[in-house]
Amino acid sequence: MGKTASEAYLEKARLLSRKETERLLSRAREKLIRRLEVKKLSALEVAAIQLELEDEALSEWRERMAEIRNKTKSK
């Protein structure tokens, strides 16, 4: 995983409370956590990348759900 945190997501991660950050990090992928453990990334960077990944996944899910709704309406 060569993904780096964008400035926009770093700013979003900075605004999270400690509890929100912990929850976000608990959902982080194994590769991200390993990069945190070996000090290649900071917790803030991992949180920012995880936020971005979750936003991308949510966007894809919304697109799929819209397709499903359209298919069921046309039947």
Secondary structure, DSSP 4 states (H G I P E B T S, - for coil): ------HHHHHHHHTS-HHHHHHHHHTS-HHHHHHHHTTSS-HHHHHHHHHHHHHHHHHHHHHHHHHHHHHHHH-
